[in-house]
């Protein structure tokens, strides 16, 4: 009989990740902590979002922190999305500057 060590990451009482890799569990836990901090920051700045949307936004930003940092530094969104192979939604071009 084998003994398997598992690491369980819980967030607000909900099991989010089960893994045998401690490094992966720590990284995921840190991402959730950053997401909580981002959500708290948005709320403190007066951005009113329901709890689910606030959590989803915080997790999205936290998971994609490298891309978000590139955007903050002025990188073009098309290049970032192309690199990520993300699905791009066409936005109306009504407000394009000429």
N, C-alpha and C positions, 0 to 999 in steps of 0.2 A: 504494500500500500504506500502510495506516494503522498508526501506532505507538500502542499502548494500554498505559498504565501500570496495573498491577494491584498491589493490596496483599493479601498473604496473611497471615492470622493463624493461627499454629500454637500448639497447646497440647499439651504433653507429646509432641511429635513428630507430632501428628495435625493435619492441615489442617482448621481449623474455619470459616474464612470467606475468601472471595475477593471482592474488590470493587475498583472503580475510585475509590472515595471514601475519601480518606485519613482524613477526620474519622470516618467510620463505622468504619474499621478500628481507629483509635485508641480509639474508644469501646468497641468490642467487646473489644479487648485489655485495657482497664482493667477491664471487667466480669469477665473471666476472672481477672485478678489479684486482684480483690476476692473472688471466689468461692474462690480458693486460700487467701486469708487467713482467710476464714470457716471453711473446712474445717480449717485448721491450728488455729484458735482452739477449735473444738469438740473436736478431738483433745486439745489441751492441757488442756482442762477435764475430760477423762476420758470423753467421749462416744465410745463405741466403735462405729464404723460401718465397713462394708467400703468399700474405696476408691471403687467406682462410686457407691454411695449417698451417700457423703460429698461427692463431686464434684457429683452431681446436686443435692443439697441446697444446697451453696454457690452453684451457678449459679442455682437458683431464687430464693434469697434476694437474690442480687446483681442479677438481672434485675428484681426487684420491690421494690427498695430504698425507693421512695417509699411504697408500700403498707405495707411492713414498718415504716417510721418512723411512719406514721399509727397503726398498731396499737400500737406502743410508747408512743405518746402517748395511748392510750386510745380510739381510734376504734372504732366498732362494725364487726365483720367483715362483717355483712350489707350495710352501705352500701358498703364497699370492694369487695366481690365484685360488687355490683350495678353499680357504676361500671365495673368491669373487664369486665363481661359474662361472668364466669367461670362454668363449670359448677359448681354447688353440690351437694355430696353431703350428703344428709340424715343427720345424726348422731342416734343414739338419745338421747331426752330423759330417760333414766333418772336422771341426776344433776342435774337441774334443781332449784334451790333455790326453795322456796316462801316 
